[in-house]
Amino acid sequence: MSKNGMNNRPNGEYNAEHIQILDEIEAVRLRPGMYIGGTGREGLQHLLYEIVYNSIDEAMAGFCDRIEVTIHQDNSVTTADNGRGIPTETIPTADITALEAVMTRLHAGAKFGGPTYEISSGLHGVGAAVVNALSSWLRVDVRRQGKIYRHEYERGIPKGEIRTVGDTEDTGTTVTFLADEEIFPDIDYDFSTTCQRLKELTFLNKGVRISLKDEKSSQEKTFYFEGGIASSVRRLNRNRQVIHLDPIYVSATINSTSIELALQYNDGFTESTFSFANCVNTRDGGTHLTGFRSALTHVVNDYARKNKLVKDNDPNLTGDDMRQGSVAIISVKLPKPQFEGQTKAKLGNPEVRSQVESAITDGLSLYLEQHPDDARAIVEKCLVAAKAREAARKARELVFKRSSFETSTLPGKLADCSEKNPELCELYLVEGDSAGGSAKQGRDRRFQAILPLKGKILNVEKARRDKVLEHEELRALATALRANADGLDLSRLRYHRIIIMTDADIDGAHIRTLLLTFFFRHMMELIDHGHLFIAQPPLYRIRSGKQQFWVYSDEEKEAKVRELGQNKLEIQRYKGLGEMSPEQLWETTMNPASRTLLRVEIGDGIAADQAFHMLMGTEVPPRKNFIQAHATSVRNLDI
């Protein structure tokens, strides 16, 4: 530091000529992450979605009911709709056509107020231009006013003028683009991920048909939900025992905000609530979700007391009681959404809470009055949940002490680390004493803790909350994470990396699935904040002379064997972590310099909810069908 407290820096001039002014296309290409979140797989998928969102906006405006998406052999993508078509005339106040402005100007479009698009999704006038800027080439065909107009671009720059290339009686817009390999290291779209998002958009916009075709894999899917979100809720509950036959459906419009709710109860113990704003999945909720939950709690309590289903001296049912065994989708569409965060994971409009609360209160109250049998069944379900909640509270208080989280309160079988900064600490969850012993000896004691779990933990998909807390292994896990009687507080989390490390056999896969189910159903915040990981222990060790290689799959083994040749190779398959020495376990699976960790993320909450219930729920036929359908694709099967 210099005497005046300023950093010493190399001498150099700082003048006006050092200031760069990038045009909009250059700015997007220089910093793509600012607009699509990154240049990995998620960012690539975002390009496809942004073009589809433009078609969805036409659908929400009432002018489009068919969207076709095609992934071509060369990884280019075509999206075609039967909307009105983007205008091709020159904008009166600017020397540029409307089509070129939409495709090249970041803040050009009809989504900033006015009658054309009262409601829109996507990046609000930014999406098409961003896709264009990040594509090596893009072509737009507009069917409008009896003509087909075409405009072509290279890396966001127009190639000539708009041309008339044919006549037509149809209307709509077709966009074809190829993501730029200078920007994206991999331009191969994932068919399954794309399907999930398009299906989501379809049930949020009932009456719209979206088809997807992948020419490379010859896969095709078409999505159409005549009942919209009610059809989706019914589908989510199709393998569950429902409390009332049909989903409760509420629809209303308040001050230009369209509000939809579909709600149905089942006999399970978990809540599955999904919220959307302008077709954006608001994973972190927001004012619309708060309004829904407040209305649900208020209405059910009022009905229960009015009809003497709850005694006068008994306390009110809580929001948690209302949500156990519920499947709900709340969707709002509003003119000027305010999303919090770059990923739009939370809706922030304060007025939406009261709008949703009012609409749901009126609609749900009317339904309960008109369907007394369903209403009684729902209240009785909530009363059972309240009893389970009270039992769970007592169980928690027996296990956790609110006032003390000292080392002495940690489970005895936990081998803790010496580091006290949670951001530097890791907790390995391992199966059995054998693997636990190797892990304890092989770890770095400074920052790695080991918690051995005995046997297969409780399947929480089938268990009430009080039973979950009575389970010894789950109590030990919750205590190690510093959960207390009120649940998990991330600010007090003891380890910022929780790593599931199980054997590479069938039993290990089952234990891993049981743990993932527990975290998904009871500690979702760990997943949302990126604290949960899966270790990747090797499946084989290959020795060739004095060299040894660790490989992690059968495919990798075959490739390495071909590379080394067949002569004098020693191949050892590891079925369990306990078969490795502590040094081997450290080298392959626990050393931060050489290990591979998979971060657990939830890409599609609805699909994840279905998967966990199908795999771990009470209904056997869906699980049997799944196993039969995927039996030939199983890897690392031990027989």
GITACOR-V34785 format. One record per pair of residues at least 4 apart in sequence whose C-alpha atoms are under 8 Angstrom apart, sorted by the first residue. I is the first residue (numbers start at 0). J is the second residue. If there is no record, write none. Layout:
BEGIN
<<I/J> <I/J>>
END
This chain:
BEGIN
<<0/4> <0/5> <0/6> <0/7> <1/5> <1/6> <1/7> <13/17> <14/18> <21/25> <21/26> <22/26> <23/27> <23/103> <23/104> <23/105> <24/28> <24/103> <24/128> <24/129> <24/132> <24/155> <25/29> <25/132> <26/30> <27/31> <27/33> <27/34> <27/129> <27/132> <27/133> <28/132> <28/133> <28/182> <30/34> <31/35> <31/36> <31/37> <31/38> <31/133> <32/36> <32/37> <32/38> <32/42> <33/37> <34/129> <35/42> <35/45> <35/46> <36/41> <36/42> <36/341> <36/342> <37/41> <37/42> <38/42> <38/43> <38/182> <38/183> <38/184> <39/43> <39/183> <39/184> <39/185> <40/44> <40/185> <40/186> <40/188> <41/45> <42/46> <43/47> <43/178> <43/183> <43/186> <43/188> <44/48> <44/188> <44/189> <44/193> <45/49> <46/50> <46/126> <46/130> <46/178> <47/51> <47/76> <48/52> <48/121> <49/53> <49/121> <49/122> <49/126> <49/127> <49/130> <50/54> <50/78> <50/126> <50/127> <50/130> <50/174> <51/55> <51/66> <51/78> <52/56> <52/120> <52/121> <53/57> <53/120> <53/121> <53/127> <54/58> <54/63> <54/66> <54/79> <54/80> <54/82> <55/59> <55/63> <55/120> <55/200> <56/60> <56/116> <56/118> <56/119> <56/120> <57/61> <57/62> <57/63> <57/82> <57/83> <57/116> <58/62> <58/63> <58/64> <58/82> <58/204> <58/207> <59/63> <59/118> <59/119> <59/204> <60/115> <60/116> <60/117> <60/118> <62/81> <62/82> <62/83> <63/80> <63/81> <63/82> <63/83> <63/207> <64/80> <64/81> <64/82> <64/206> <64/207> <64/208> <65/80> <65/81> <65/207> <65/208> <65/209> <66/78> <66/79> <66/80> <66/81> <66/207> <66/208> <66/209> <66/210> <67/77> <67/78> <67/79> <67/80> <67/209> <67/210> <67/211> <68/76> <68/77> <68/78> <68/79> <68/209> <68/210> <68/211> <68/212> <69/76> <69/77> <69/78> <69/211> <69/212> <69/213> <69/214> <70/74> <70/75> <70/76> <70/77> <70/188> <70/211> <70/212> <70/213> <70/214> <70/215> <71/75> <71/76> <71/77> <71/213> <71/214> <71/215> <72/214> <72/215> <74/177> <74/178> <74/186> <74/187> <74/188> <75/175> <75/176> <75/177> <75/178> <76/174> <76/175> <76/176> <76/177> <77/173> <77/174> <77/175> <77/176> <78/173> <78/174> <78/175> <79/171> <79/172> <79/173> <79/174> <80/171> <80/172> <80/173> <81/169> <81/170> <81/171> <81/172> <82/170> <82/171> <82/172> <83/142> <83/143> <83/170> <83/171> <83/172> <84/141> <84/142> <84/143> <84/170> <84/171> <84/172> <85/97> <85/98> <85/141> <85/143> <85/171> <85/172> <86/96> <86/97> <86/98> <86/143> <87/96> <87/97> <87/98> <87/99> <87/148> <87/161> <88/96> <88/97> <88/98> <89/93> <89/94> <89/95> <89/96> <89/97> <90/94> <90/95> <90/96> <90/97> <95/99> <95/100> <96/100> <97/101> <97/108> <98/102> <99/103> <99/104> <99/157> <100/104> <100/107> <100/108> <101/105> <101/107> <101/108> <101/124> <101/127> <101/128> <102/127> <102/128> <102/131> <102/155> <103/127> <103/128> <103/129> <103/131> <103/132> <103/155> <103/156> <104/125> <104/128> <105/124> <105/125> <105/126> <105/128> <105/129> <106/124> <106/125> <107/124> <107/125> <108/124> <109/113> <109/115> <109/116> <109/124> <110/115> <110/116> <110/117> <110/118> <110/119> <110/123> <110/124> <111/123> <111/124> <112/116> <112/117> <112/334> <113/117> <117/333> <117/334> <118/277> <118/332> <118/333> <118/334> <118/335> <119/123> <119/277> <119/334> <120/277> <120/278> <120/279> <121/126> <121/279> <122/126> <124/128> <125/129> <126/130> <127/131> <128/132> <128/155> <129/133> <130/134> <130/178> <131/136> <131/137> <131/152> <131/154> <131/155> <131/176> <132/154> <132/155> <132/156> <133/154> <133/155> <133/178> <133/179> <133/182> <134/153> <134/154> <134/155> <134/176> <134/177> <134/178> <134/179> <135/153> <135/154> <135/155> <135/176> <135/177> <135/178> <135/179> <135/180> <136/151> <136/152> <136/153> <136/154> <136/155> <136/176> <136/177> <136/178> <136/179> <137/151> <137/152> <137/153> <137/154> <137/155> <137/174> <137/175> <137/176> <137/177> <138/149> <138/150> <138/151> <138/152> <138/174> <138/175> <138/176> <139/148> <139/149> <139/150> <139/151> <139/172> <139/173> <139/174> <139/175> <140/147> <140/148> <140/149> <140/150> <140/172> <140/173> <140/174> <141/146> <141/147> <141/148> <141/149> <141/170> <141/171> <141/172> <141/173> <142/146> <142/147> <142/148> <142/167> <142/169> <142/170> <142/171> <142/172> <143/147> <143/148> <143/167> <143/169> <143/170> <143/171> <144/170> <145/166> <145/167> <145/168> <145/169> <145/170> <146/163> <146/164> <146/165> <146/166> <146/167> <146/168> <147/163> <147/164> <147/165> <147/166> <147/167> <148/161> <148/162> <148/163> <148/164> <148/165> <149/161> <149/162> <149/163> <149/164> <150/157> <150/158> <150/159> <150/160> <150/161> <150/162> <151/157> <151/158> <151/159> <151/161> <152/156> <152/157> <152/158> <153/157> <153/158> <154/179> <178/182> <178/183> <178/186> <179/183> <179/186> <180/184> <180/185> <180/186> <188/193> <189/193> <190/194> <190/213> <191/195> <192/196> <193/197> <194/198> <194/211> <194/220> <195/199> <195/603> <195/606> <196/200> <196/603> <197/201> <197/209> <197/222> <198/202> <198/209> <198/222> <198/223> <199/203> <200/204> <200/278> <201/205> <201/206> <201/207> <201/208> <201/209> <201/222> <201/223> <201/224> <201/227> <202/223> <202/224> <202/225> <202/226> <202/227> <202/228> <202/230> <202/231> <203/227> <203/228> <203/278> <203/330> <204/227> <205/223> <205/224> <205/225> <205/226> <205/227> <205/228> <206/223> <206/224> <206/225> <206/226> <206/227> <207/223> <207/224> <208/221> <208/222> <208/223> <208/224> <209/221> <209/222> <209/223> <210/219> <210/220> <210/221> <210/222> <211/219> <211/220> <211/221> <212/217> <212/218> <212/219> <212/220> <213/217> <213/218> <213/219> <214/218> <224/228> <224/230> <224/231> <225/230> <226/230> <226/231> <227/231> <228/232> <228/259> <228/260> <228/261> <228/328> <229/233> <229/246> <229/247> <229/248> <229/260> <229/261> <229/262> <230/234> <231/235> <232/236> <232/246> <232/261> <232/262> <232/263> <232/326> <232/327> <232/328> <233/237> <233/245> <233/246> <233/263> <235/326> <235/605> <235/609> <236/240> <236/241> <236/263> <236/265> <236/326> <238/613> <238/618> <238/621> <239/265> <239/266> <239/267> <239/617> <239/618> <240/265> <240/266> <240/267> <241/263> <241/264> <241/265> <241/266> <242/263> <242/264> <242/265> <242/266> <242/373> <242/376> <242/377> <243/263> <243/264> <243/265> <243/373> <243/376> <243/377> <245/263> <246/261> <246/262> <246/263> <247/260> <247/261> <247/262> <247/263> <247/363> <247/366> <248/259> <248/260> <248/261> <248/262> <249/258> <249/259> <249/260> <249/261> <249/358> <249/359> <249/362> <249/363> <250/257> <250/258> <250/259> <250/260> <250/358> <250/362> <251/257> <251/258> <251/259> <251/358> <252/256> <252/257> <252/258> <253/257> <253/258> <253/354> <253/358> <255/333> <255/334> <256/331> <256/332> <256/333> <256/334> <256/351> <256/354> <257/331> <257/332> <257/333> <258/329> <258/330> <258/331> <258/332> <258/355> <258/358> <259/329> <259/330> <259/331> <260/327> <260/328> <260/329> <260/330> <260/359> <261/327> <261/328> <261/329> <262/325> <262/326> <262/327> <262/328> <263/325> <263/326> <263/327> <264/324> <264/325> <264/326> <264/377> <265/324> <265/325> <265/326> <266/324> <266/380> <267/323> <267/324> <267/460> <267/461> <268/323> <268/324> <268/384> <268/460> <268/461> <268/462> <268/463> <268/464> <269/322> <269/323> <269/324> <269/325> <269/460> <269/520> <270/322> <270/323> <270/324> <270/325> <270/326> <271/324> <271/325> <271/326> <271/327> <271/608> <272/325> <272/326> <272/327> <272/328> <272/329> <273/280> <273/281> <273/282> <273/327> <273/328> <273/329> <273/604> <273/605> <274/280> <274/281> <274/282> <274/284> <274/287> <274/288> <274/328> <274/329> <274/330> <275/279> <275/280> <275/281> <275/328> <275/329> <275/330> <275/331> <276/280> <276/281> <276/330> <276/331> <276/332> <276/333> <276/336> <276/346> <277/330> <277/331> <277/332> <277/333> <277/336> <278/330> <278/332> <279/343> <280/344> <281/285> <281/343> <281/344> <281/345> <281/346> <282/344> <282/345> <283/344> <283/345> <284/288> <284/289> <284/344> <284/345> <284/346> <285/289> <285/345> <285/346> <285/347> <286/290> <286/346> <286/347> <286/348> <286/349> <286/351> <286/352> <287/291> <287/329> <287/331> <287/346> <287/351> <287/352> <287/355> <288/292> <288/329> <288/352> <289/293> <289/352> <290/294> <290/351> <290/352> <290/353> <290/354> <290/355> <290/356> <291/295> <291/329> <291/352> <291/355> <291/356> <291/359> <292/296> <292/318> <293/297> <293/318> <293/356> <294/298> <294/356> <294/357> <294/359> <294/360> <295/299> <295/318> <295/321> <295/359> <295/360> <295/363> <296/300> <296/316> <296/317> <296/318> <296/321> <297/301> <297/360> <298/302> <298/360> <298/363> <298/364> <299/303> <299/321> <299/378> <300/304> <300/315> <300/316> <301/305> <302/306> <302/364> <302/367> <303/307> <303/308> <303/309> <303/378> <304/308> <304/309> <304/310> <304/311> <307/311> <308/375> <308/378> <309/313> <316/320> <316/321> <316/381> <316/382> <316/385> <317/321> <317/385> <318/322> <319/323> <320/381> <320/382> <320/384> <320/385> <320/388> <321/325> <321/381> <321/384> <322/381> <323/381> <323/384> <336/346> <336/347> <336/348> <337/346> <337/347> <337/348> <338/343> <338/344> <338/345> <338/346> <338/347> <338/348> <339/343> <339/344> <339/345> <339/346> <339/347> <340/344> <340/345> <348/352> <349/353> <350/354> <351/355> <352/356> <353/357> <354/358> <355/359> <356/360> <357/361> <358/362> <359/363> <360/364> <361/365> <362/366> <363/367> <364/368> <365/369> <366/370> <367/371> <367/373> <367/374> <368/374> <370/374> <371/375> <372/376> <373/377> <374/378> <375/379> <376/380> <377/381> <378/382> <379/383> <380/384> <381/385> <382/386> <383/387> <384/388> <385/389> <386/390> <387/391> <387/463> <387/464> <387/465> <388/392> <388/464> <388/465> <389/393> <390/394> <390/465> <391/395> <391/464> <391/465> <391/466> <391/468> <392/396> <392/465> <392/484> <393/397> <394/398> <394/465> <394/468> <394/469> <395/399> <395/468> <395/483> <395/484> <396/400> <396/484> <398/474> <399/478> <399/482> <399/483> <399/484> <400/404> <400/483> <400/484> <401/483> <401/484> <403/408> <404/408> <404/409> <404/481> <405/409> <408/478> <409/413> <409/475> <409/478> <409/479> <410/475> <410/478> <410/479> <412/450> <412/451> <413/448> <413/449> <413/450> <413/451> <413/479> <414/439> <414/448> <414/449> <414/450> <415/444> <415/447> <415/448> <415/449> <416/424> <416/444> <416/445> <416/446> <416/447> <416/448> <417/444> <417/445> <417/446> <418/423> <418/424> <418/445> <418/446> <419/424> <420/424> <421/492> <421/493> <421/494> <421/495> <422/494> <422/495> <422/496> <423/446> <423/494> <423/495> <424/446> <424/447> <424/448> <424/493> <424/494> <424/495> <424/496> <425/446> <425/447> <425/448> <425/494> <425/495> <425/496> <425/497> <425/498> <426/447> <426/448> <426/449> <426/450> <426/494> <426/496> <426/497> <426/498> <427/447> <427/448> <427/449> <427/450> <427/497> <427/498> <427/499> <427/500> <428/449> <428/450> <428/451> <428/452> <428/497> <428/498> <428/499> <428/500> <428/501> <429/434> <429/435> <429/449> <429/450> <429/451> <429/452> <429/499> <429/500> <429/501> <430/434> <430/435> <430/451> <430/452> <430/453> <430/454> <430/500> <430/501> <430/502> <430/507> <430/510> <431/435> <431/451> <431/452> <431/453> <431/454> <432/436> <432/451> <432/452> <432/453> <433/437> <433/576> <433/577> <434/438> <434/451> <434/575> <434/576> <434/577> <435/439> <435/449> <435/450> <435/451> <435/577> <436/440> <436/577> <437/441> <437/576> <437/577> <437/579> <437/580> <437/581> <437/584> <438/442> <438/449> <438/581> <438/584> <438/585> <439/448> <439/449> <439/581> <440/581> <441/580> <441/581> <441/582> <441/583> <441/584> <441/585> <442/447> <442/448> <442/581> <442/585> <442/589> <442/590> <443/447> <444/448> <450/476> <452/456> <452/472> <453/472> <455/509> <455/510> <455/513> <456/470> <456/472> <456/473> <456/510> <456/513> <456/514> <457/462> <457/467> <457/470> <457/473> <457/513> <458/462> <458/513> <458/516> <458/517> <458/615> <459/463> <459/467> <459/513> <459/516> <459/517> <459/520> <460/516> <460/517> <460/520> <460/611> <460/612> <460/615> <460/616> <461/615> <461/616> <461/617> <462/466> <462/467> <463/467> <464/468> <465/469> <466/470> <467/473> <468/473> <468/474> <469/473> <469/474> <470/474> <471/475> <472/476> <473/477> <474/478> <475/479> <476/480> <477/481> <477/482> <477/483> <478/482> <478/483> <479/493> <480/487> <480/492> <480/493> <480/494> <481/487> <481/488> <481/491> <481/492> <481/493> <482/486> <482/487> <482/488> <482/492> <483/487> <483/488> <487/492> <487/522> <488/492> <489/524> <489/525> <495/530> <496/530> <496/531> <496/532> <497/530> <497/531> <497/532> <498/531> <498/532> <498/533> <498/534> <499/511> <499/514> <499/531> <499/532> <499/533> <499/534> <500/511> <500/533> <500/534> <500/535> <500/536> <501/507> <501/508> <501/510> <501/511> <501/534> <501/575> <501/576> <502/506> <502/507> <502/508> <502/536> <502/574> <502/575> <502/576> <503/507> <503/508> <503/536> <503/538> <503/573> <503/574> <503/575> <503/635> <504/508> <504/574> <504/575> <504/635> <504/636> <504/637> <505/509> <505/636> <505/637> <506/510> <507/511> <508/512> <509/513> <510/514> <511/515> <512/516> <513/517> <514/518> <515/519> <516/520> <516/611> <516/615> <517/521> <517/522> <518/522> <518/523> <518/525> <518/526> <519/523> <519/526> <522/526> <523/527> <524/528> <525/529> <525/530> <525/531> <526/530> <526/531> <526/599> <526/600> <526/601> <527/600> <527/601> <529/598> <529/599> <529/600> <530/598> <531/598> <531/599> <532/596> <532/597> <532/598> <532/599> <533/596> <533/597> <533/598> <533/599> <534/588> <534/595> <534/596> <534/597> <535/551> <535/588> <535/594> <535/595> <535/596> <535/597> <536/551> <536/576> <536/584> <536/587> <536/588> <537/549> <537/550> <537/551> <537/552> <537/573> <537/587> <537/588> <538/549> <538/550> <538/551> <538/552> <538/553> <538/572> <538/573> <538/574> <539/549> <539/550> <539/551> <539/552> <539/556> <539/570> <539/571> <539/572> <539/573> <540/547> <540/548> <540/549> <540/550> <540/569> <540/570> <540/571> <540/572> <540/573> <541/547> <541/548> <541/549> <541/550> <541/568> <541/569> <541/570> <541/571> <542/546> <542/547> <542/548> <542/568> <542/569> <542/570> <543/547> <543/563> <543/567> <543/568> <543/569> <544/567> <544/568> <549/587> <550/555> <550/556> <551/555> <551/556> <552/556> <552/635> <553/557> <553/634> <553/635> <554/558> <555/559> <556/560> <557/561> <558/562> <559/563> <560/564> <560/565> <561/565> <573/578> <573/579> <574/578> <575/579> <576/584> <579/583> <579/584> <580/584> <581/585> <582/586> <583/587> <584/588> <584/589> <585/589> <585/590> <586/590> <586/593> <586/594> <587/593> <587/594> <588/593> <588/594> <588/595> <589/593> <589/594> <590/594> <601/607> <603/607> <604/608> <605/609> <606/610> <607/611> <608/612> <609/613> <610/614> <611/615> <611/616> <612/616> <613/618> <613/621> <613/622> <614/622> <618/622> <619/623> <620/624> <621/625> <622/626> <623/627> <624/628> <625/629> <626/630> <629/633>>
END
